[in-house]
Amino acid sequence: MGGTRNTNMVSVKQLRPSLPRILARIDRRFERFIVTRRGQPVAVMLSVDDYEALLETLDILADPKARVGIRRGEADIRRGKTHPWKEIKASIGRV
């Protein structure tokens, strides 16, 4: 998961007759929909996997220690302080 995806817009009026088709698109292709009423956004429809990933991300970002670790990791990447994937994989295998 992750990355940038297009978000579809659908009005409440369009949603009613199209709900099974839209749910299939959400389920199969992880598409996201913003539901509008009179042109104003009122709800978001997304897959359960997307929703759970979003909650997990919010939990991580709410943890001050995790945020510090993320910032340190980003700084290390900018400084070129990284390890080759093979080395990381081998290290994980030893754990």
Biopython code that builds the backbone (N, CA, C, O; Angstrom):
import numpy as np
from Bio.PDB.StructureBuilder import StructureBuilder

atoms = [
    (1, "MET", "N", (0.823, -1.188, 0.000)),
    (1, "MET", "CA", (0.000, 0.000, 0.000)),
    (1, "MET", "C", (0.863, 1.246, 0.000)),
    (1, "MET", "O", (2.089, 1.187, -0.096)),
    (2, "GLY", "N", (0.124, 2.471, 0.120)),
    (2, "GLY", "CA", (0.854, 3.684, 0.106)),
    (2, "GLY", "C", (0.925, 4.294, -1.244)),
    (2, "GLY", "O", (0.292, 3.802, -2.178)),
    (3, "GLY", "N", (1.709, 5.401, -1.390)),
    (3, "GLY", "CA", (1.790, 6.075, -2.651)),
    (3, "GLY", "C", (0.618, 6.963, -2.896)),
    (3, "GLY", "O", (-0.315, 7.035, -2.096)),
    (4, "THR", "N", (0.675, 7.655, -4.036)),
    (4, "THR", "CA", (-0.390, 8.580, -4.376)),
    (4, "THR", "C", (-1.371, 7.895, -5.303)),
    (4, "THR", "O", (-0.975, 7.253, -6.275)),
    (5, "ARG", "N", (-2.623, 8.028, -5.006)),
    (5, "ARG", "CA", (-3.676, 7.459, -5.840)),
    (5, "ARG", "C", (-4.669, 8.552, -6.185)),
    (5, "ARG", "O", (-4.809, 9.545, -5.471)),
    (6, "ASN", "N", (-5.350, 8.344, -7.291)),
    (6, "ASN", "CA", (-6.418, 9.274, -7.640)),
    (6, "ASN", "C", (-7.601, 9.021, -6.728)),
    (6, "ASN", "O", (-7.919, 7.879, -6.397)),
    (7, "THR", "N", (-8.234, 10.085, -6.334)),
    (7, "THR", "CA", (-9.451, 9.969, -5.542)),
    (7, "THR", "C", (-10.607, 10.379, -6.435)),
    (7, "THR", "O", (-10.586, 11.443, -7.054)),
    (8, "ASN", "N", (-11.607, 9.530, -6.492)),
    (8, "ASN", "CA", (-12.784, 9.770, -7.313)),
    (8, "ASN", "C", (-13.810, 10.576, -6.535)),
    (8, "ASN", "O", (-13.920, 10.455, -5.315)),
    (9, "MET", "N", (-14.552, 11.394, -7.250)),
    (9, "MET", "CA", (-15.644, 12.152, -6.642)),
    (9, "MET", "C", (-16.959, 11.520, -7.088)),
    (9, "MET", "O", (-17.114, 11.150, -8.252)),
    (10, "VAL", "N", (-17.894, 11.398, -6.167)),
    (10, "VAL", "CA", (-19.215, 10.870, -6.496)),
    (10, "VAL", "C", (-20.247, 11.581, -5.625)),
    (10, "VAL", "O", (-20.054, 11.745, -4.420)),
    (11, "SER", "N", (-21.338, 11.997, -6.249)),
    (11, "SER", "CA", (-22.382, 12.671, -5.474)),
    (11, "SER", "C", (-23.260, 11.618, -4.802)),
    (11, "SER", "O", (-23.280, 10.458, -5.213)),
    (12, "VAL", "N", (-23.977, 12.034, -3.774)),
    (12, "VAL", "CA", (-24.901, 11.126, -3.093)),
    (12, "VAL", "C", (-25.905, 10.574, -4.107)),
    (12, "VAL", "O", (-26.251, 9.393, -4.076)),
    (13, "LYS", "N", (-26.361, 11.438, -4.997)),
    (13, "LYS", "CA", (-27.327, 11.020, -6.020)),
    (13, "LYS", "C", (-26.741, 9.942, -6.936)),
    (13, "LYS", "O", (-27.430, 8.979, -7.273)),
    (14, "GLN", "N", (-25.469, 10.095, -7.342)),
    (14, "GLN", "CA", (-24.804, 9.097, -8.183)),
    (14, "GLN", "C", (-24.472, 7.840, -7.388)),
    (14, "GLN", "O", (-24.454, 6.740, -7.941)),
    (15, "LEU", "N", (-24.216, 7.996, -6.121)),
    (15, "LEU", "CA", (-23.783, 6.877, -5.290)),
    (15, "LEU", "C", (-24.872, 5.816, -5.134)),
    (15, "LEU", "O", (-24.599, 4.619, -5.218)),
    (16, "ARG", "N", (-26.083, 6.258, -4.911)),
    (16, "ARG", "CA", (-27.157, 5.299, -4.621)),
    (16, "ARG", "C", (-27.282, 4.200, -5.671)),
    (16, "ARG", "O", (-27.222, 3.024, -5.312)),
    (17, "PRO", "N", (-27.452, 4.526, -6.945)),
    (17, "PRO", "CA", (-27.601, 3.441, -7.925)),
    (17, "PRO", "C", (-26.288, 2.724, -8.247)),
    (17, "PRO", "O", (-26.303, 1.615, -8.780)),
    (18, "SER", "N", (-25.168, 3.342, -7.929)),
    (18, "SER", "CA", (-23.858, 2.793, -8.300)),
    (18, "SER", "C", (-23.128, 2.117, -7.154)),
    (18, "SER", "O", (-21.988, 1.685, -7.321)),
    (19, "LEU", "N", (-23.759, 2.016, -6.001)),
    (19, "LEU", "CA", (-23.058, 1.525, -4.808)),
    (19, "LEU", "C", (-22.389, 0.164, -5.013)),
    (19, "LEU", "O", (-21.219, 0.031, -4.656)),
    (20, "PRO", "N", (-23.056, -0.853, -5.566)),
    (20, "PRO", "CA", (-22.356, -2.139, -5.737)),
    (20, "PRO", "C", (-21.110, -2.027, -6.621)),
    (20, "PRO", "O", (-20.081, -2.629, -6.315)),
    (21, "ARG", "N", (-21.195, -1.269, -7.701)),
    (21, "ARG", "CA", (-20.056, -1.099, -8.611)),
    (21, "ARG", "C", (-18.926, -0.335, -7.913)),
    (21, "ARG", "O", (-17.757, -0.692, -8.057)),
    (22, "ILE", "N", (-19.265, 0.697, -7.171)),
    (22, "ILE", "CA", (-18.254, 1.486, -6.457)),
    (22, "ILE", "C", (-17.583, 0.646, -5.370)),
    (22, "ILE", "O", (-16.364, 0.701, -5.205)),
    (23, "LEU", "N", (-18.371, -0.124, -4.634)),
    (23, "LEU", "CA", (-17.785, -0.999, -3.606)),
    (23, "LEU", "C", (-16.836, -2.012, -4.227)),
    (23, "LEU", "O", (-15.796, -2.324, -3.648)),
    (24, "ALA", "N", (-17.186, -2.523, -5.393)),
    (24, "ALA", "CA", (-16.300, -3.471, -6.078)),
    (24, "ALA", "C", (-14.982, -2.793, -6.456)),
    (24, "ALA", "O", (-13.917, -3.395, -6.321)),
    (25, "ARG", "N", (-15.046, -1.556, -6.924)),
    (25, "ARG", "CA", (-13.828, -0.824, -7.282)),
    (25, "ARG", "C", (-12.966, -0.568, -6.042)),
    (25, "ARG", "O", (-11.740, -0.661, -6.101)),
    (26, "ILE", "N", (-13.604, -0.250, -4.940)),
    (26, "ILE", "CA", (-12.869, -0.022, -3.691)),
    (26, "ILE", "C", (-12.212, -1.322, -3.237)),
    (26, "ILE", "O", (-11.055, -1.323, -2.817)),
    (27, "ASP", "N", (-12.939, -2.409, -3.321)),
    (27, "ASP", "CA", (-12.452, -3.710, -2.856)),
    (27, "ASP", "C", (-11.354, -4.270, -3.754)),
    (27, "ASP", "O", (-10.336, -4.755, -3.260)),
    (28, "ARG", "N", (-11.552, -4.205, -5.058)),
    (28, "ARG", "CA", (-10.613, -4.834, -5.993)),
    (28, "ARG", "C", (-9.418, -3.971, -6.346)),
    (28, "ARG", "O", (-8.307, -4.477, -6.504)),
    (29, "ARG", "N", (-9.639, -2.668, -6.471)),
    (29, "ARG", "CA", (-8.569, -1.792, -6.960)),
    (29, "ARG", "C", (-8.118, -0.774, -5.929)),
    (29, "ARG", "O", (-7.318, 0.111, -6.231)),
    (30, "PHE", "N", (-8.626, -0.899, -4.720)),
    (30, "PHE", "CA", (-8.272, 0.027, -3.645)),
    (30, "PHE", "C", (-8.498, 1.488, -4.049)),
    (30, "PHE", "O", (-7.751, 2.376, -3.637)),
    (31, "GLU", "N", (-9.532, 1.726, -4.856)),
    (31, "GLU", "CA", (-9.856, 3.104, -5.217)),
    (31, "GLU", "C", (-10.495, 3.786, -4.017)),
    (31, "GLU", "O", (-11.039, 3.136, -3.124)),
    (32, "ARG", "N", (-10.415, 5.097, -4.019)),
    (32, "ARG", "CA", (-11.003, 5.900, -2.940)),
    (32, "ARG", "C", (-12.013, 6.854, -3.543)),
    (32, "ARG", "O", (-11.851, 7.309, -4.676)),
    (33, "PHE", "N", (-13.045, 7.153, -2.795)),
    (33, "PHE", "CA", (-14.104, 8.041, -3.269)),
    (33, "PHE", "C", (-14.414, 9.093, -2.219)),
    (33, "PHE", "O", (-14.489, 8.800, -1.026)),
    (34, "ILE", "N", (-14.592, 10.314, -2.680)),
    (34, "ILE", "CA", (-15.121, 11.375, -1.842)),
    (34, "ILE", "C", (-16.574, 11.549, -2.253)),
    (34, "ILE", "O", (-16.879, 11.786, -3.422)),
    (35, "VAL", "N", (-17.460, 11.430, -1.286)),
    (35, "VAL", "CA", (-18.891, 11.573, -1.536)),
    (35, "VAL", "C", (-19.259, 13.030, -1.293)),
    (35, "VAL", "O", (-18.903, 13.618, -0.271)),
    (36, "THR", "N", (-19.981, 13.599, -2.258)),
    (36, "THR", "CA", (-20.379, 15.005, -2.138)),
    (36, "THR", "C", (-21.897, 15.131, -2.058)),
    (36, "THR", "O", (-22.649, 14.302, -2.572)),
    (37, "ARG", "N", (-22.307, 16.196, -1.395)),
    (37, "ARG", "CA", (-23.728, 16.564, -1.350)),
    (37, "ARG", "C", (-23.786, 18.041, -1.713)),
    (37, "ARG", "O", (-23.176, 18.888, -1.061)),
    (38, "ARG", "N", (-24.535, 18.322, -2.769)),
    (38, "ARG", "CA", (-24.624, 19.702, -3.285)),
    (38, "ARG", "C", (-23.236, 20.288, -3.552)),
    (38, "ARG", "O", (-22.984, 21.465, -3.297)),
    (39, "GLY", "N", (-22.341, 19.441, -4.072)),
    (39, "GLY", "CA", (-21.001, 19.881, -4.447)),
    (39, "GLY", "C", (-19.999, 19.976, -3.318)),
    (39, "GLY", "O", (-18.836, 20.304, -3.552)),
    (40, "GLN", "N", (-20.427, 19.693, -2.090)),
    (40, "GLN", "CA", (-19.527, 19.779, -0.935)),
    (40, "GLN", "C", (-19.164, 18.376, -0.436)),
    (40, "GLN", "O", (-20.046, 17.524, -0.322)),
    (41, "PRO", "N", (-17.896, 18.120, -0.140)),
    (41, "PRO", "CA", (-17.499, 16.812, 0.386)),
    (41, "PRO", "C", (-18.153, 16.547, 1.741)),
    (41, "PRO", "O", (-18.155, 17.405, 2.624)),
    (42, "VAL", "N", (-18.713, 15.334, 1.890)),
    (42, "VAL", "CA", (-19.360, 14.972, 3.158)),
    (42, "VAL", "C", (-18.849, 13.654, 3.733)),
    (42, "VAL", "O", (-19.039, 13.388, 4.919)),
    (43, "ALA", "N", (-18.202, 12.824, 2.909)),
    (43, "ALA", "CA", (-17.728, 11.526, 3.395)),
    (43, "ALA", "C", (-16.636, 11.000, 2.477)),
    (43, "ALA", "O", (-16.486, 11.446, 1.340)),
    (44, "VAL", "N", (-15.880, 10.043, 2.996)),
    (44, "VAL", "CA", (-14.842, 9.376, 2.230)),
    (44, "VAL", "C", (-15.119, 7.884, 2.273)),
    (44, "VAL", "O", (-15.466, 7.337, 3.320)),
    (45, "MET", "N", (-14.965, 7.232, 1.135)),
    (45, "MET", "CA", (-15.107, 5.778, 1.072)),
    (45, "MET", "C", (-13.762, 5.194, 0.657)),
    (45, "MET", "O", (-13.192, 5.591, -0.359)),
    (46, "LEU", "N", (-13.260, 4.247, 1.448)),
    (46, "LEU", "CA", (-12.007, 3.587, 1.140)),
    (46, "LEU", "C", (-12.046, 2.171, 1.679)),
    (46, "LEU", "O", (-12.911, 1.829, 2.485)),
    (47, "SER", "N", (-11.107, 1.346, 1.233)),
    (47, "SER", "CA", (-11.088, -0.051, 1.657)),
    (47, "SER", "C", (-10.753, -0.166, 3.142)),
    (47, "SER", "O", (-10.188, 0.751, 3.738)),
    (48, "VAL", "N", (-11.103, -1.286, 3.715)),
    (48, "VAL", "CA", (-10.773, -1.549, 5.117)),
    (48, "VAL", "C", (-9.261, -1.580, 5.284)),
    (48, "VAL", "O", (-8.743, -1.095, 6.290)),
    (49, "ASP", "N", (-8.536, -2.146, 4.305)),
    (49, "ASP", "CA", (-7.076, -2.169, 4.387)),
    (49, "ASP", "C", (-6.510, -0.753, 4.417)),
    (49, "ASP", "O", (-5.620, -0.457, 5.215)),
    (50, "ASP", "N", (-7.024, 0.129, 3.547)),
    (50, "ASP", "CA", (-6.584, 1.529, 3.554)),
    (50, "ASP", "C", (-6.892, 2.185, 4.897)),
    (50, "ASP", "O", (-6.053, 2.901, 5.445)),
    (51, "TYR", "N", (-8.079, 1.947, 5.423)),
    (51, "TYR", "CA", (-8.499, 2.529, 6.698)),
    (51, "TYR", "C", (-7.583, 2.070, 7.832)),
    (51, "TYR", "O", (-7.135, 2.880, 8.644)),
    (52, "GLU", "N", (-7.307, 0.760, 7.880)),
    (52, "GLU", "CA", (-6.444, 0.235, 8.941)),
    (52, "GLU", "C", (-5.020, 0.783, 8.820)),
    (52, "GLU", "O", (-4.384, 1.084, 9.830)),
    (53, "ALA", "N", (-4.520, 0.913, 7.587)),
    (53, "ALA", "CA", (-3.186, 1.475, 7.381)),
    (53, "ALA", "C", (-3.149, 2.932, 7.829)),
    (53, "ALA", "O", (-2.162, 3.382, 8.410)),
    (54, "LEU", "N", (-4.211, 3.659, 7.561)),
    (54, "LEU", "CA", (-4.305, 5.055, 7.985)),
    (54, "LEU", "C", (-4.273, 5.164, 9.512)),
    (54, "LEU", "O", (-3.563, 6.002, 10.066)),
    (55, "LEU", "N", (-5.045, 4.314, 10.180)),
    (55, "LEU", "CA", (-5.042, 4.329, 11.648)),
    (55, "LEU", "C", (-3.665, 3.973, 12.205)),
    (55, "LEU", "O", (-3.206, 4.582, 13.171)),
    (56, "GLU", "N", (-3.014, 2.992, 11.596)),
    (56, "GLU", "CA", (-1.680, 2.595, 12.040)),
    (56, "GLU", "C", (-0.687, 3.752, 11.867)),
    (56, "GLU", "O", (0.146, 4.003, 12.738)),
    (57, "THR", "N", (-0.789, 4.443, 10.740)),
    (57, "THR", "CA", (0.079, 5.595, 10.495)),
    (57, "THR", "C", (-0.169, 6.682, 11.527)),
    (57, "THR", "O", (0.779, 7.276, 12.042)),
    (58, "LEU", "N", (-1.424, 6.947, 11.833)),
    (58, "LEU", "CA", (-1.742, 7.960, 12.846)),
    (58, "LEU", "C", (-1.180, 7.569, 14.209)),
    (58, "LEU", "O", (-0.664, 8.417, 14.936)),
    (59, "ASP", "N", (-1.282, 6.272, 14.558)),
    (59, "ASP", "CA", (-0.723, 5.805, 15.836)),
    (59, "ASP", "C", (0.787, 6.025, 15.884)),
    (59, "ASP", "O", (1.321, 6.475, 16.898)),
    (60, "ILE", "N", (1.470, 5.709, 14.791)),
    (60, "ILE", "CA", (2.923, 5.881, 14.742)),
    (60, "ILE", "C", (3.277, 7.360, 14.877)),
    (60, "ILE", "O", (4.162, 7.725, 15.650)),
    (61, "LEU", "N", (2.582, 8.203, 14.123)),
    (61, "LEU", "CA", (2.894, 9.629, 14.143)),
    (61, "LEU", "C", (2.506, 10.300, 15.458)),
    (61, "LEU", "O", (3.007, 11.378, 15.775)),
    (62, "ALA", "N", (1.618, 9.668, 16.224)),
    (62, "ALA", "CA", (1.237, 10.217, 17.529)),
    (62, "ALA", "C", (2.265, 9.879, 18.600)),
    (62, "ALA", "O", (2.233, 10.448, 19.691)),
    (63, "ASP", "N", (3.173, 8.962, 18.299)),
    (63, "ASP", "CA", (4.196, 8.536, 19.253)),
    (63, "ASP", "C", (5.432, 9.430, 19.096)),
    (63, "ASP", "O", (6.109, 9.371, 18.069)),
    (64, "PRO", "N", (5.730, 10.252, 20.100)),
    (64, "PRO", "CA", (6.873, 11.170, 19.986)),
    (64, "PRO", "C", (8.196, 10.451, 19.699)),
    (64, "PRO", "O", (9.011, 10.954, 18.925)),
    (65, "LYS", "N", (8.419, 9.291, 20.306)),
    (65, "LYS", "CA", (9.665, 8.552, 20.064)),
    (65, "LYS", "C", (9.742, 8.076, 18.621)),
    (65, "LYS", "O", (10.811, 8.105, 18.011)),
    (66, "ALA", "N", (8.617, 7.638, 18.076)),
    (66, "ALA", "CA", (8.603, 7.189, 16.681)),
    (66, "ALA", "C", (8.897, 8.360, 15.747)),
    (66, "ALA", "O", (9.629, 8.205, 14.770)),
    (67, "ARG", "N", (8.333, 9.528, 16.041)),
    (67, "ARG", "CA", (8.587, 10.710, 15.197)),
    (67, "ARG", "C", (10.067, 11.084, 15.215)),
    (67, "ARG", "O", (10.635, 11.441, 14.183)),
    (68, "VAL", "N", (10.682, 11.001, 16.383)),
    (68, "VAL", "CA", (12.116, 11.293, 16.489)),
    (68, "VAL", "C", (12.901, 10.280, 15.655)),
    (68, "VAL", "O", (13.823, 10.652, 14.929)),
    (69, "GLY", "N", (12.541, 9.018, 15.759)),
    (69, "GLY", "CA", (13.225, 7.981, 14.988)),
    (69, "GLY", "C", (13.074, 8.184, 13.488)),
    (69, "GLY", "O", (14.018, 7.967, 12.729)),
    (70, "ILE", "N", (11.897, 8.596, 13.066)),
    (70, "ILE", "CA", (11.655, 8.855, 11.639)),
    (70, "ILE", "C", (12.528, 10.020, 11.173)),
    (70, "ILE", "O", (13.157, 9.948, 10.118)),
    (71, "ARG", "N", (12.564, 11.089, 11.963)),
    (71, "ARG", "CA", (13.397, 12.248, 11.597)),
    (71, "ARG", "C", (14.878, 11.869, 11.522)),
    (71, "ARG", "O", (15.590, 12.299, 10.615)),
    (72, "ARG", "N", (15.330, 11.066, 12.477)),
    (72, "ARG", "CA", (16.741, 10.621, 12.450)),
    (72, "ARG", "C", (17.014, 9.791, 11.198)),
    (72, "ARG", "O", (18.039, 9.957, 10.537)),
    (73, "GLY", "N", (16.080, 8.896, 10.887)),
    (73, "GLY", "CA", (16.243, 8.067, 9.691)),
    (73, "GLY", "C", (16.295, 8.894, 8.421)),
    (73, "GLY", "O", (17.103, 8.629, 7.531)),
    (74, "GLU", "N", (15.430, 9.899, 8.338)),
    (74, "GLU", "CA", (15.445, 10.784, 7.163)),
    (74, "GLU", "C", (16.765, 11.538, 7.067)),
    (74, "GLU", "O", (17.320, 11.697, 5.979)),
    (75, "ALA", "N", (17.262, 12.002, 8.208)),
    (75, "ALA", "CA", (18.546, 12.721, 8.223)),
    (75, "ALA", "C", (19.678, 11.787, 7.798)),
    (75, "ALA", "O", (20.561, 12.188, 7.040)),
    (76, "ASP", "N", (19.657, 10.551, 8.280)),
    (76, "ASP", "CA", (20.673, 9.569, 7.877)),
    (76, "ASP", "C", (20.643, 9.340, 6.373)),
    (76, "ASP", "O", (21.694, 9.251, 5.738)),
    (77, "ILE", "N", (19.463, 9.245, 5.806)),
    (77, "ILE", "CA", (19.337, 9.039, 4.359)),
    (77, "ILE", "C", (19.933, 10.226, 3.616)),
    (77, "ILE", "O", (20.676, 10.043, 2.652)),
    (78, "ARG", "N", (19.617, 11.437, 4.051)),
    (78, "ARG", "CA", (20.164, 12.637, 3.396)),
    (78, "ARG", "C", (21.693, 12.659, 3.455)),
    (78, "ARG", "O", (22.350, 13.127, 2.525)),
    (79, "ARG", "N", (22.253, 12.149, 4.554)),
    (79, "ARG", "CA", (23.718, 12.123, 4.711)),
    (79, "ARG", "C", (24.348, 10.900, 4.043)),
    (79, "ARG", "O", (25.567, 10.734, 4.068)),
    (80, "GLY", "N", (23.519, 10.052, 3.450)),
    (80, "GLY", "CA", (24.055, 8.857, 2.795)),
    (80, "GLY", "C", (24.421, 7.765, 3.773)),
    (80, "GLY", "O", (25.119, 6.815, 3.418)),
    (81, "LYS", "N", (23.960, 7.891, 4.990)),
    (81, "LYS", "CA", (24.266, 6.916, 6.045)),
    (81, "LYS", "C", (23.221, 5.797, 5.975)),
    (81, "LYS", "O", (22.271, 5.757, 6.757)),
    (82, "THR", "N", (23.428, 4.899, 5.022)),
    (82, "THR", "CA", (22.482, 3.799, 4.799)),
    (82, "THR", "C", (23.238, 2.472, 4.727)),
    (82, "THR", "O", (24.469, 2.448, 4.715)),
    (83, "HIS", "N", (22.496, 1.382, 4.680)),
    (83, "HIS", "CA", (23.075, 0.046, 4.577)),
    (83, "HIS", "C", (22.487, -0.655, 3.372)),
    (83, "HIS", "O", (21.308, -0.473, 3.069)),
    (84, "PRO", "N", (23.291, -1.465, 2.667)),
    (84, "PRO", "CA", (22.763, -2.212, 1.519)),
    (84, "PRO", "C", (21.681, -3.202, 1.963)),
    (84, "PRO", "O", (21.740, -3.749, 3.064)),
    (85, "TRP", "N", (20.699, -3.421, 1.093)),
    (85, "TRP", "CA", (19.581, -4.316, 1.383)),
    (85, "TRP", "C", (20.072, -5.715, 1.774)),
    (85, "TRP", "O", (19.528, -6.321, 2.698)),
    (86, "LYS", "N", (21.085, -6.230, 1.085)),
    (86, "LYS", "CA", (21.602, -7.568, 1.395)),
    (86, "LYS", "C", (22.088, -7.646, 2.841)),
    (86, "LYS", "O", (21.869, -8.644, 3.527)),
    (87, "GLU", "N", (22.739, -6.595, 3.288)),
    (87, "GLU", "CA", (23.242, -6.544, 4.666)),
    (87, "GLU", "C", (22.083, -6.541, 5.671)),
    (87, "GLU", "O", (22.131, -7.232, 6.689)),
    (88, "ILE", "N", (21.065, -5.771, 5.377)),
    (88, "ILE", "CA", (19.899, -5.707, 6.271)),
    (88, "ILE", "C", (19.205, -7.054, 6.308)),
    (88, "ILE", "O", (18.843, -7.541, 7.379)),
    (89, "LYS", "N", (19.016, -7.659, 5.140)),
    (89, "LYS", "CA", (18.371, -8.964, 5.062)),
    (89, "LYS", "C", (19.130, -10.013, 5.865)),
    (89, "LYS", "O", (18.533, -10.800, 6.599)),
    (90, "ALA", "N", (20.458, -10.014, 5.716)),
    (90, "ALA", "CA", (21.297, -10.970, 6.452)),
    (90, "ALA", "C", (21.172, -10.724, 7.957)),
    (90, "ALA", "O", (21.117, -11.669, 8.745)),
    (91, "SER", "N", (21.126, -9.462, 8.346)),
    (91, "SER", "CA", (21.020, -9.115, 9.766)),
    (91, "SER", "C", (19.675, -9.578, 10.333)),
    (91, "SER", "O", (19.613, -10.065, 11.462)),
    (92, "ILE", "N", (18.622, -9.430, 9.570)),
    (92, "ILE", "CA", (17.301, -9.873, 10.016)),
    (92, "ILE", "C", (17.275, -11.392, 10.166)),
    (92, "ILE", "O", (16.658, -11.926, 11.088)),
    (93, "GLY", "N", (17.944, -12.066, 9.262)),
    (93, "GLY", "CA", (17.994, -13.531, 9.300)),
    (93, "GLY", "C", (18.678, -14.051, 10.551)),
    (93, "GLY", "O", (18.409, -15.170, 10.988)),
    (94, "ARG", "N", (19.558, -13.247, 11.130)),
    (94, "ARG", "CA", (20.284, -13.669, 12.342)),
    (94, "ARG", "C", (19.481, -13.403, 13.600)),
    (94, "ARG", "O", (19.843, -13.895, 14.668)),
    (95, "VAL", "N", (18.428, -12.660, 13.508)),
    (95, "VAL", "CA", (17.645, -12.304, 14.705)),
    (95, "VAL", "C", (16.781, -13.460, 15.123)),
    (95, "VAL", "O", (16.049, -13.359, 16.108)),
]
sb = StructureBuilder()
sb.init_structure("model")
sb.init_model(0)
sb.init_chain("A")
sb.init_seg("    ")
for serial, (resi, resn, name, xyz) in enumerate(atoms, 1):
    if name == "N":
        sb.init_residue(resn, " ", resi, " ")
    sb.init_atom(name, np.array(xyz, "f"), 0.0, 1.0, " ", f" {name:<3s}", serial, name[0])
structure = sb.get_structure()
